[in-house]
Amino acid sequence: MAAALAVTATALQIRLRGVKTSCGAALEAARGKVAASEQAWLRRQWRAVAATRRLPWSTCLTRSLTLWRRARRHGLTGRLCLGVARRNPFEAHAWVEFDGLVLGVQDGPPRSEDEGFVTARR
């Protein structure tokens, strides 16, 4: 229930403030190692956030930004990643990375530029 409320709040913020304002700090490069216990915590949080997938306003961006915010409040530094395909049809995806731990990508690692997928990371 808490994850559904958090994703809803994130979706509302993106709608009201815009993507650039909502995601600005999350696009900064992550620094620091993530311990195994923290990786387990992140995976549990991701499962809770991912369970909101059926909400109509729950997108990969809202779920990833929600996880990034939860981790930040927990003291972990991650990076929100946005990828966009340079071909038709338009395709985009958002996920979060924490020191090599990638969350929000269902089918293995994020797509590469070789497949026409450009990733924004700062």
N, CA, C and O atoms as CSV, one atom per row, in Angstrom:
chain,resi,resn,atom,element,x,y,z
A,1,MET,N,N,0.822,-1.191,0.000
A,1,MET,CA,C,0.000,0.000,0.000
A,1,MET,C,C,0.869,1.260,0.000
A,1,MET,O,O,0.581,2.226,-0.707
A,2,ALA,N,N,1.949,1.234,0.813
A,2,ALA,CA,C,2.840,2.397,0.867
A,2,ALA,C,C,3.502,2.633,-0.486
A,2,ALA,O,O,3.681,3.779,-0.898
A,3,ALA,N,N,3.868,1.552,-1.181
A,3,ALA,CA,C,4.495,1.701,-2.499
A,3,ALA,C,C,3.513,2.314,-3.490
A,3,ALA,O,O,3.899,3.155,-4.302
A,4,ALA,N,N,2.251,1.903,-3.432
A,4,ALA,CA,C,1.240,2.464,-4.337
A,4,ALA,C,C,1.070,3.961,-4.092
A,4,ALA,O,O,0.944,4.733,-5.042
A,5,LEU,N,N,1.067,4.375,-2.828
A,5,LEU,CA,C,0.963,5.800,-2.519
A,5,LEU,C,C,2.196,6.564,-2.990
A,5,LEU,O,O,2.083,7.678,-3.503
A,6,ALA,N,N,3.373,5.966,-2.815
A,6,ALA,CA,C,4.604,6.631,-3.244
A,6,ALA,C,C,4.651,6.785,-4.765
A,6,ALA,O,O,5.043,7.839,-5.266
A,7,VAL,N,N,4.257,5.748,-5.498
A,7,VAL,CA,C,4.249,5.828,-6.962
A,7,VAL,C,C,3.215,6.848,-7.419
A,7,VAL,O,O,3.464,7.597,-8.364
A,8,THR,N,N,2.068,6.889,-6.769
A,8,THR,CA,C,1.033,7.869,-7.108
A,8,THR,C,C,1.541,9.291,-6.879
A,8,THR,O,O,1.332,10.169,-7.716
A,9,ALA,N,N,2.209,9.518,-5.745
A,9,ALA,CA,C,2.763,10.847,-5.457
A,9,ALA,C,C,3.818,11.237,-6.484
A,9,ALA,O,O,3.874,12.392,-6.906
A,10,THR,N,N,4.649,10.291,-6.888
A,10,THR,CA,C,5.675,10.566,-7.896
A,10,THR,C,C,5.034,10.901,-9.238
A,10,THR,O,O,5.459,11.840,-9.911
A,11,ALA,N,N,4.023,10.147,-9.626
A,11,ALA,CA,C,3.337,10.415,-10.897
A,11,ALA,C,C,2.705,11.814,-10.886
A,11,ALA,O,O,2.754,12.533,-11.883
A,12,LEU,N,N,2.124,12.180,-9.765
A,12,LEU,CA,C,1.513,13.507,-9.639
A,12,LEU,C,C,2.573,14.605,-9.717
A,12,LEU,O,O,2.361,15.628,-10.368
A,13,GLN,N,N,3.709,14.396,-9.056
A,13,GLN,CA,C,4.771,15.394,-9.115
A,13,GLN,C,C,5.285,15.571,-10.538
A,13,GLN,O,O,5.492,16.700,-10.983
A,14,ILE,N,N,5.495,14.471,-11.257
A,14,ILE,CA,C,5.972,14.566,-12.634
A,14,ILE,C,C,4.962,15.328,-13.487
A,14,ILE,O,O,5.333,16.146,-14.329
A,15,ARG,N,N,3.689,15.049,-13.256
A,15,ARG,CA,C,2.643,15.727,-14.033
A,15,ARG,C,C,2.601,17.223,-13.732
A,15,ARG,O,O,2.409,18.033,-14.639
A,16,LEU,N,N,2.780,17.593,-12.464
A,16,LEU,CA,C,2.686,18.999,-12.063
A,16,LEU,C,C,3.970,19.791,-12.288
A,16,LEU,O,O,3.922,20.947,-12.708
A,17,ARG,N,N,5.116,19.174,-12.009
A,17,ARG,CA,C,6.382,19.897,-12.073
A,17,ARG,C,C,7.201,19.599,-13.323
A,17,ARG,O,O,8.137,20.333,-13.638
A,18,GLY,N,N,6.859,18.536,-14.032
A,18,GLY,CA,C,7.593,18.171,-15.232
A,18,GLY,C,C,8.695,17.167,-14.943
A,18,GLY,O,O,9.139,17.012,-13.806
A,19,VAL,N,N,9.122,16.493,-15.995
A,19,VAL,CA,C,10.137,15.450,-15.864
A,19,VAL,C,C,11.484,16.030,-15.463
A,19,VAL,O,O,12.159,15.488,-14.588
A,20,LYS,N,N,11.880,17.127,-16.095
A,20,LYS,CA,C,13.204,17.696,-15.826
A,20,LYS,C,C,13.358,18.089,-14.358
A,20,LYS,O,O,14.373,17.772,-13.738
A,21,THR,N,N,12.375,18.766,-13.803
A,21,THR,CA,C,12.440,19.181,-12.402
A,21,THR,C,C,12.377,17.981,-11.471
A,21,THR,O,O,13.105,17.919,-10.481
A,22,SER,N,N,11.512,17.032,-11.786
A,22,SER,CA,C,11.319,15.870,-10.917
A,22,SER,C,C,12.520,14.937,-10.903
A,22,SER,O,O,12.811,14.317,-9.881
A,23,CYS,N,N,13.217,14.833,-12.020
A,23,CYS,CA,C,14.305,13.852,-12.149
A,23,CYS,C,C,15.699,14.452,-12.065
A,23,CYS,O,O,16.680,13.709,-12.097
A,24,GLY,N,N,15.820,15.758,-11.960
A,24,GLY,CA,C,17.123,16.414,-12.028
A,24,GLY,C,C,18.206,15.795,-11.170
A,24,GLY,O,O,19.235,15.373,-11.696
A,25,ALA,N,N,18.004,15.728,-9.864
A,25,ALA,CA,C,19.033,15.198,-8.963
A,25,ALA,C,C,19.249,13.704,-9.163
A,25,ALA,O,O,20.346,13.198,-8.923
A,26,ALA,N,N,18.222,13.001,-9.596
A,26,ALA,CA,C,18.329,11.553,-9.768
A,26,ALA,C,C,19.227,11.172,-10.939
A,26,ALA,O,O,19.704,10.039,-11.005
A,27,LEU,N,N,19.464,12.096,-11.858
A,27,LEU,CA,C,20.302,11.805,-13.016
A,27,LEU,C,C,21.788,11.994,-12.729
A,27,LEU,O,O,22.627,11.702,-13.582
A,28,GLU,N,N,22.117,12.475,-11.543
A,28,GLU,CA,C,23.530,12.658,-11.203
A,28,GLU,C,C,24.200,11.300,-11.030
A,28,GLU,O,O,23.553,10.319,-10.665
A,29,ALA,N,N,25.477,11.256,-11.291
A,29,ALA,CA,C,26.233,9.995,-11.189
A,29,ALA,C,C,26.268,9.496,-9.748
A,29,ALA,O,O,26.422,10.275,-8.808
A,30,ALA,N,N,26.123,8.204,-9.598
A,30,ALA,CA,C,26.183,7.583,-8.270
A,30,ALA,C,C,27.636,7.407,-7.845
A,30,ALA,O,O,28.509,7.112,-8.660
A,31,ARG,N,N,27.866,7.592,-6.576
A,31,ARG,CA,C,29.206,7.382,-6.027
A,31,ARG,C,C,29.073,6.551,-4.762
A,31,ARG,O,O,28.119,6.707,-3.999
A,32,GLY,N,N,30.021,5.683,-4.550
A,32,GLY,CA,C,30.023,4.878,-3.346
A,32,GLY,C,C,29.573,3.454,-3.607
A,32,GLY,O,O,28.819,3.177,-4.539
A,33,LYS,N,N,30.050,2.569,-2.768
A,33,LYS,CA,C,29.732,1.151,-2.881
A,33,LYS,C,C,28.431,0.845,-2.147
A,33,LYS,O,O,28.076,1.509,-1.173
A,34,VAL,N,N,27.733,-0.170,-2.636
A,34,VAL,CA,C,26.512,-0.626,-1.992
A,34,VAL,C,C,26.786,-2.006,-1.415
A,34,VAL,O,O,27.100,-2.941,-2.150
A,35,ALA,N,N,26.666,-2.131,-0.102
A,35,ALA,CA,C,26.931,-3.395,0.589
A,35,ALA,C,C,25.875,-4.432,0.221
A,35,ALA,O,O,24.795,-4.089,-0.259
A,36,ALA,N,N,26.199,-5.696,0.451
A,36,ALA,CA,C,25.280,-6.794,0.121
A,36,ALA,C,C,23.953,-6.646,0.864
A,36,ALA,O,O,22.892,-6.897,0.292
A,37,SER,N,N,24.005,-6.244,2.118
A,37,SER,CA,C,22.765,-6.072,2.884
A,37,SER,C,C,21.915,-4.951,2.291
A,37,SER,O,O,20.687,-5.041,2.272
A,38,GLU,N,N,22.566,-3.902,1.811
A,38,GLU,CA,C,21.840,-2.802,1.185
A,38,GLU,C,C,21.266,-3.229,-0.164
A,38,GLU,O,O,20.180,-2.787,-0.540
A,39,GLN,N,N,21.986,-4.087,-0.898
A,39,GLN,CA,C,21.447,-4.605,-2.158
A,39,GLN,C,C,20.184,-5.408,-1.904
A,39,GLN,O,O,19.227,-5.317,-2.672
A,40,ALA,N,N,20.171,-6.194,-0.832
A,40,ALA,CA,C,18.969,-6.963,-0.487
A,40,ALA,C,C,17.816,-6.017,-0.158
A,40,ALA,O,O,16.680,-6.259,-0.565
A,41,TRP,N,N,18.104,-4.937,0.581
A,41,TRP,CA,C,17.074,-3.946,0.896
A,41,TRP,C,C,16.545,-3.314,-0.388
A,41,TRP,O,O,15.335,-3.159,-0.553
A,42,LEU,N,N,17.446,-2.951,-1.296
A,42,LEU,CA,C,17.025,-2.346,-2.565
A,42,LEU,C,C,16.139,-3.297,-3.370
A,42,LEU,O,O,15.140,-2.869,-3.950
A,43,ARG,N,N,16.493,-4.570,-3.411
A,43,ARG,CA,C,15.685,-5.544,-4.152
A,43,ARG,C,C,14.294,-5.682,-3.539
A,43,ARG,O,O,13.305,-5.790,-4.265
A,44,ARG,N,N,14.209,-5.680,-2.209
A,44,ARG,CA,C,12.891,-5.748,-1.553
A,44,ARG,C,C,12.068,-4.510,-1.887
A,44,ARG,O,O,10.875,-4.608,-2.176
A,45,GLN,N,N,12.708,-3.351,-1.845
A,45,GLN,CA,C,11.998,-2.115,-2.177
A,45,GLN,C,C,11.525,-2.144,-3.629
A,45,GLN,O,O,10.408,-1.724,-3.927
A,46,TRP,N,N,12.372,-2.639,-4.529
A,46,TRP,CA,C,11.994,-2.695,-5.939
A,46,TRP,C,C,10.795,-3.624,-6.132
A,46,TRP,O,O,9.889,-3.305,-6.902
A,47,ARG,N,N,10.776,-4.761,-5.450
A,47,ARG,CA,C,9.635,-5.679,-5.577
A,47,ARG,C,C,8.344,-4.989,-5.133
A,47,ARG,O,O,7.302,-5.164,-5.764
A,48,ALA,N,N,8.406,-4.209,-4.054
A,48,ALA,CA,C,7.221,-3.493,-3.575
A,48,ALA,C,C,6.766,-2.439,-4.586
A,48,ALA,O,O,5.573,-2.303,-4.857
A,49,VAL,N,N,7.723,-1.701,-5.137
A,49,VAL,CA,C,7.391,-0.663,-6.115
A,49,VAL,C,C,6.892,-1.297,-7.418
A,49,VAL,O,O,5.931,-0.815,-8.017
A,50,ALA,N,N,7.538,-2.363,-7.848
A,50,ALA,CA,C,7.153,-3.018,-9.100
A,50,ALA,C,C,5.753,-3.618,-9.010
A,50,ALA,O,O,5.090,-3.791,-10.033
A,51,ALA,N,N,5.302,-3.935,-7.811
A,51,ALA,CA,C,3.961,-4.494,-7.638
A,51,ALA,C,C,2.868,-3.493,-8.002
A,51,ALA,O,O,1.709,-3.876,-8.158
A,52,THR,N,N,3.220,-2.224,-8.139
A,52,THR,CA,C,2.238,-1.195,-8.509
A,52,THR,C,C,2.050,-1.107,-10.018
A,52,THR,O,O,1.357,-0.211,-10.500
A,53,ARG,N,N,2.644,-2.002,-10.754
A,53,ARG,CA,C,2.647,-1.970,-12.219
A,53,ARG,C,C,1.241,-1.840,-12.825
A,53,ARG,O,O,1.093,-1.258,-13.900
A,54,ARG,N,N,0.238,-2.357,-12.172
A,54,ARG,CA,C,-1.115,-2.344,-12.728
A,54,ARG,C,C,-1.836,-1.006,-12.557
A,54,ARG,O,O,-2.884,-0.793,-13.167
A,55,LEU,N,N,-1.299,-0.110,-11.746
A,55,LEU,CA,C,-1.915,1.216,-11.625
A,55,LEU,C,C,-1.768,1.946,-12.954
A,55,LEU,O,O,-0.705,1.875,-13.572
A,56,PRO,N,N,-2.798,2.641,-13.409
A,56,PRO,CA,C,-2.720,3.284,-14.735
A,56,PRO,C,C,-1.631,4.351,-14.849
A,56,PRO,O,O,-1.145,4.601,-15.952
A,57,TRP,N,N,-1.238,4.979,-13.756
A,57,TRP,CA,C,-0.217,6.025,-13.792
A,57,TRP,C,C,1.167,5.494,-13.417
A,57,TRP,O,O,2.125,6.262,-13.326
A,58,SER,N,N,1.269,4.201,-13.203
A,58,SER,CA,C,2.551,3.600,-12.846
A,58,SER,C,C,3.330,3.268,-14.116
A,58,SER,O,O,3.002,2.326,-14.838
A,59,THR,N,N,4.356,4.054,-14.367
A,59,THR,CA,C,5.209,3.840,-15.540
A,59,THR,C,C,6.611,3.469,-15.062
A,59,THR,O,O,6.904,3.549,-13.869
A,60,CYS,N,N,7.461,3.070,-15.976
A,60,CYS,CA,C,8.835,2.761,-15.583
A,60,CYS,C,C,9.499,3.989,-14.958
A,60,CYS,O,O,10.321,3.847,-14.052
A,61,LEU,N,N,9.160,5.178,-15.424
A,61,LEU,CA,C,9.742,6.397,-14.863
A,61,LEU,C,C,9.255,6.634,-13.440
A,61,LEU,O,O,10.065,6.919,-12.558
A,62,THR,N,N,7.946,6.521,-13.195
A,62,THR,CA,C,7.445,6.754,-11.840
A,62,THR,C,C,7.967,5.699,-10.870
A,62,THR,O,O,8.302,6.023,-9.731
A,63,ARG,N,N,8.038,4.451,-11.301
A,63,ARG,CA,C,8.550,3.393,-10.417
A,63,ARG,C,C,10.032,3.598,-10.119
A,63,ARG,O,O,10.458,3.464,-8.972
A,64,SER,N,N,10.812,3.918,-11.138
A,64,SER,CA,C,12.259,4.102,-10.940
A,64,SER,C,C,12.552,5.313,-10.068
A,64,SER,O,O,13.413,5.251,-9.190
A,65,LEU,N,N,11.850,6.403,-10.298
A,65,LEU,CA,C,12.065,7.608,-9.495
A,65,LEU,C,C,11.623,7.381,-8.049
A,65,LEU,O,O,12.254,7.890,-7.123
A,66,THR,N,N,10.552,6.624,-7.853
A,66,THR,CA,C,10.104,6.288,-6.500
A,66,THR,C,C,11.166,5.476,-5.767
A,66,THR,O,O,11.476,5.761,-4.610
A,67,LEU,N,N,11.725,4.469,-6.430
A,67,LEU,CA,C,12.786,3.668,-5.809
A,67,LEU,C,C,14.004,4.528,-5.503
A,67,LEU,O,O,14.588,4.412,-4.425
A,68,TRP,N,N,14.394,5.393,-6.442
A,68,TRP,CA,C,15.552,6.259,-6.229
A,68,TRP,C,C,15.346,7.124,-4.987
A,68,TRP,O,O,16.271,7.291,-4.192
A,69,ARG,N,N,14.138,7.678,-4.811
A,69,ARG,CA,C,13.851,8.531,-3.658
A,69,ARG,C,C,13.879,7.745,-2.353
A,69,ARG,O,O,14.412,8.218,-1.350
A,70,ARG,N,N,13.305,6.542,-2.367
A,70,ARG,CA,C,13.323,5.706,-1.165
A,70,ARG,C,C,14.764,5.384,-0.770
A,70,ARG,O,O,15.118,5.435,0.408
A,71,ALA,N,N,15.576,5.057,-1.746
A,71,ALA,CA,C,16.979,4.735,-1.466
A,71,ALA,C,C,17.710,5.953,-0.915
A,71,ALA,O,O,18.507,5.828,0.015
A,72,ARG,N,N,17.454,7.099,-1.465
A,72,ARG,CA,C,18.101,8.328,-0.991
A,72,ARG,C,C,17.752,8.610,0.465
A,72,ARG,O,O,18.614,8.989,1.258
A,73,ARG,N,N,16.459,8.418,0.816
A,73,ARG,CA,C,16.053,8.607,2.212
A,73,ARG,C,C,16.710,7.569,3.125
A,73,ARG,O,O,16.900,7.811,4.317
A,74,HIS,N,N,17.049,6.428,2.561
A,74,HIS,CA,C,17.705,5.356,3.317
A,74,HIS,C,C,19.226,5.572,3.380
A,74,HIS,O,O,19.929,4.819,4.053
A,75,GLY,N,N,19.730,6.594,2.682
A,75,GLY,CA,C,21.149,6.912,2.712
A,75,GLY,C,C,21.957,6.313,1.574
A,75,GLY,O,O,23.187,6.327,1.619
A,76,LEU,N,N,21.293,5.788,0.559
A,76,LEU,CA,C,21.986,5.187,-0.580
A,76,LEU,C,C,21.957,6.131,-1.774
A,76,LEU,O,O,20.964,6.818,-2.013
A,77,THR,N,N,23.045,6.155,-2.512
A,77,THR,CA,C,23.145,7.005,-3.684
A,77,THR,C,C,23.046,6.150,-4.937
A,77,THR,O,O,23.874,5.269,-5.171
A,78,GLY,N,N,22.040,6.417,-5.726
A,78,GLY,CA,C,21.851,5.697,-6.976
A,78,GLY,C,C,21.764,6.671,-8.131
A,78,GLY,O,O,21.913,7.881,-7.961
A,79,ARG,N,N,21.522,6.125,-9.299
A,79,ARG,CA,C,21.430,6.969,-10.496
A,79,ARG,C,C,20.234,6.523,-11.314
A,79,ARG,O,O,20.087,5.342,-11.628
A,80,LEU,N,N,19.382,7.476,-11.656
A,80,LEU,CA,C,18.259,7.224,-12.545
A,80,LEU,C,C,18.784,7.264,-13.974
A,80,LEU,O,O,19.482,8.203,-14.357
A,81,CYS,N,N,18.455,6.260,-14.748
A,81,CYS,CA,C,18.906,6.186,-16.138
A,81,CYS,C,C,17.696,6.217,-17.063
A,81,CYS,O,O,16.693,5.548,-16.815
A,82,LEU,N,N,17.802,6.990,-18.116
A,82,LEU,CA,C,16.746,7.091,-19.122
A,82,LEU,C,C,17.315,6.665,-20.463
A,82,LEU,O,O,18.372,7.142,-20.878
A,83,GLY,N,N,16.624,5.780,-21.129
A,83,GLY,CA,C,17.067,5.321,-22.440
A,83,GLY,C,C,15.987,5.565,-23.473
A,83,GLY,O,O,14.800,5.377,-23.204
A,84,VAL,N,N,16.406,5.987,-24.660
A,84,VAL,CA,C,15.471,6.268,-25.747
A,84,VAL,C,C,15.994,5.625,-27.021
A,84,VAL,O,O,17.177,5.741,-27.343
A,85,ALA,N,N,15.115,4.949,-27.742
A,85,ALA,CA,C,15.492,4.329,-29.017
A,85,ALA,C,C,15.517,5.395,-30.096
A,85,ALA,O,O,14.643,6.260,-30.144
A,86,ARG,N,N,16.514,5.333,-30.959
A,86,ARG,CA,C,16.655,6.306,-32.044
A,86,ARG,C,C,16.000,5.808,-33.323
A,86,ARG,O,O,16.435,6.176,-34.415
A,87,ARG,N,N,15.006,5.013,-33.222
A,87,ARG,CA,C,14.365,4.456,-34.406
A,87,ARG,C,C,12.854,4.441,-34.200
A,87,ARG,O,O,12.354,4.741,-33.117
A,88,ASN,N,N,12.148,4.087,-35.257
A,88,ASN,CA,C,10.701,3.921,-35.153
A,88,ASN,C,C,10.392,2.475,-34.861
A,88,ASN,O,O,11.084,1.607,-35.393
A,89,PRO,N,N,9.419,2.160,-34.067
A,89,PRO,CA,C,8.595,3.096,-33.310
A,89,PRO,C,C,9.346,3.634,-32.093
A,89,PRO,O,O,10.318,3.040,-31.626
A,90,PHE,N,N,8.870,4.773,-31.597
A,90,PHE,CA,C,9.488,5.395,-30.429
A,90,PHE,C,C,9.447,4.416,-29.261
A,90,PHE,O,O,8.433,3.759,-29.022
A,91,GLU,N,N,10.542,4.329,-28.551
A,91,GLU,CA,C,10.631,3.443,-27.400
A,91,GLU,C,C,11.535,4.101,-26.363
A,91,GLU,O,O,12.599,4.625,-26.695
A,92,ALA,N,N,11.104,4.069,-25.114
A,92,ALA,CA,C,11.904,4.646,-24.029
A,92,ALA,C,C,11.746,3.784,-22.788
A,92,ALA,O,O,10.767,3.053,-22.640
A,93,HIS,N,N,12.729,3.885,-21.898
A,93,HIS,CA,C,12.670,3.124,-20.650
A,93,HIS,C,C,13.478,3.850,-19.575
A,93,HIS,O,O,14.443,4.552,-19.877
A,94,ALA,N,N,13.071,3.672,-18.325
A,94,ALA,CA,C,13.786,4.235,-17.176
A,94,ALA,C,C,14.096,3.110,-16.202
A,94,ALA,O,O,13.300,2.187,-16.027
A,95,TRP,N,N,15.259,3.198,-15.570
A,95,TRP,CA,C,15.660,2.225,-14.556
A,95,TRP,C,C,16.622,2.913,-13.600
A,95,TRP,O,O,17.007,4.061,-13.823
A,96,VAL,N,N,17.009,2.220,-12.542
A,96,VAL,CA,C,17.900,2.796,-11.530
A,96,VAL,C,C,19.110,1.893,-11.368
A,96,VAL,O,O,18.986,0.668,-11.388
A,97,GLU,N,N,20.281,2.498,-11.208
A,97,GLU,CA,C,21.521,1.762,-10.984
A,97,GLU,C,C,22.139,2.185,-9.658
A,97,GLU,O,O,22.202,3.369,-9.327
A,98,PHE,N,N,22.591,1.183,-8.910
A,98,PHE,CA,C,23.290,1.408,-7.647
A,98,PHE,C,C,24.575,0.606,-7.689
A,98,PHE,O,O,24.556,-0.598,-7.430
A,99,ASP,N,N,25.676,1.236,-8.004
A,99,ASP,CA,C,26.982,0.582,-8.018
A,99,ASP,C,C,26.940,-0.771,-8.731
A,99,ASP,O,O,27.362,-1.784,-8.174
A,100,GLY,N,N,26.439,-0.780,-9.941
A,100,GLY,CA,C,26.403,-2.006,-10.734
A,100,GLY,C,C,25.136,-2.825,-10.574
A,100,GLY,O,O,24.867,-3.695,-11.402
A,101,LEU,N,N,24.345,-2.574,-9.534
A,101,LEU,CA,C,23.063,-3.245,-9.352
A,101,LEU,C,C,22.024,-2.496,-10.176
A,101,LEU,O,O,21.744,-1.326,-9.915
A,102,VAL,N,N,21.454,-3.169,-11.169
A,102,VAL,CA,C,20.485,-2.545,-12.072
A,102,VAL,C,C,19.090,-3.025,-11.689
A,102,VAL,O,O,18.827,-4.228,-11.666
A,103,LEU,N,N,18.197,-2.083,-11.387
A,103,LEU,CA,C,16.820,-2.410,-11.022
A,103,LEU,C,C,15.858,-1.695,-11.966
A,103,LEU,O,O,16.018,-0.510,-12.259
A,104,GLY,N,N,14.875,-2.425,-12.426
A,104,GLY,CA,C,13.883,-1.847,-13.323
A,104,GLY,C,C,14.015,-2.305,-14.753
A,104,GLY,O,O,13.303,-1.820,-15.633
A,105,VAL,N,N,14.912,-3.231,-14.994
A,105,VAL,CA,C,15.086,-3.787,-16.338
A,105,VAL,C,C,14.722,-5.265,-16.245
A,105,VAL,O,O,15.383,-6.034,-15.546
A,106,GLN,N,N,13.679,-5.649,-16.946
A,106,GLN,CA,C,13.155,-7.009,-16.836
A,106,GLN,C,C,13.995,-8.050,-17.564
A,106,GLN,O,O,14.220,-9.140,-17.038
A,107,ASP,N,N,14.451,-7.734,-18.745
A,107,ASP,CA,C,15.072,-8.732,-19.619
A,107,ASP,C,C,16.580,-8.571,-19.697
A,107,ASP,O,O,17.126,-8.386,-20.785
A,108,GLY,N,N,17.256,-8.639,-18.570
A,108,GLY,CA,C,18.705,-8.535,-18.587
A,108,GLY,C,C,19.171,-7.097,-18.526
A,108,GLY,O,O,18.426,-6.213,-18.103
A,109,PRO,N,N,20.411,-6.858,-18.951
A,109,PRO,CA,C,20.989,-5.514,-18.855
A,109,PRO,C,C,20.298,-4.542,-19.802
A,109,PRO,O,O,19.657,-4.963,-20.765
A,110,PRO,N,N,20.426,-3.240,-19.535
A,110,PRO,CA,C,19.823,-2.231,-20.416
A,110,PRO,C,C,20.312,-2.388,-21.843
A,110,PRO,O,O,21.414,-2.878,-22.087
A,111,ARG,N,N,19.504,-1.980,-22.753
A,111,ARG,CA,C,19.853,-2.080,-24.162
A,111,ARG,C,C,21.052,-1.198,-24.479
A,111,ARG,O,O,21.273,-0.171,-23.837
A,112,SER,N,N,21.808,-1.605,-25.462
A,112,SER,CA,C,23.028,-0.881,-25.796
A,112,SER,C,C,22.794,0.052,-26.975
A,112,SER,O,O,21.783,-0.024,-27.673
A,113,GLU,N,N,23.769,0.938,-27.169
A,113,GLU,CA,C,23.703,1.842,-28.314
A,113,GLU,C,C,23.788,1.071,-29.625
A,113,GLU,O,O,23.340,1.562,-30.661
A,114,ASP,N,N,24.360,-0.134,-29.590
A,114,ASP,CA,C,24.427,-0.952,-30.799
A,114,ASP,C,C,23.038,-1.280,-31.324
A,114,ASP,O,O,22.855,-1.481,-32.524
A,115,GLU,N,N,22.064,-1.335,-30.429
A,115,GLU,CA,C,20.687,-1.619,-30.816
A,115,GLU,C,C,19.911,-0.337,-31.087
A,115,GLU,O,O,18.694,-0.384,-31.266
A,116,GLY,N,N,20.590,0.811,-31.122
A,116,GLY,CA,C,19.924,2.083,-31.369
A,116,GLY,C,C,19.301,2.686,-30.126
A,116,GLY,O,O,18.399,3.516,-30.234
A,117,PHE,N,N,19.755,2.293,-28.961
A,117,PHE,CA,C,19.194,2.762,-27.703
A,117,PHE,C,C,20.199,3.692,-27.030
A,117,PHE,O,O,21.281,3.251,-26.643
A,118,VAL,N,N,19.860,4.959,-26.887
A,118,VAL,CA,C,20.762,5.960,-26.297
A,118,VAL,C,C,20.356,6.161,-24.848
A,118,VAL,O,O,19.175,6.338,-24.550
A,119,THR,N,N,21.324,6.136,-23.953
A,119,THR,CA,C,21.069,6.244,-22.522
A,119,THR,C,C,21.604,7.567,-21.990
A,119,THR,O,O,22.732,7.962,-22.282
A,120,ALA,N,N,20.760,8.251,-21.192
A,120,ALA,CA,C,21.168,9.493,-20.551
A,120,ALA,C,C,21.646,9.178,-19.147
A,120,ALA,O,O,20.877,8.713,-18.306
A,121,ARG,N,N,22.923,9.436,-18.902
A,121,ARG,CA,C,23.506,9.283,-17.568
A,121,ARG,C,C,24.450,10.457,-17.360
A,121,ARG,O,O,25.232,10.795,-18.249
A,122,ARG,N,N,24.383,11.073,-16.202
A,122,ARG,CA,C,25.316,12.148,-15.882
A,122,ARG,C,C,26.158,11.757,-14.721
A,122,ARG,O,O,27.014,12.530,-14.291
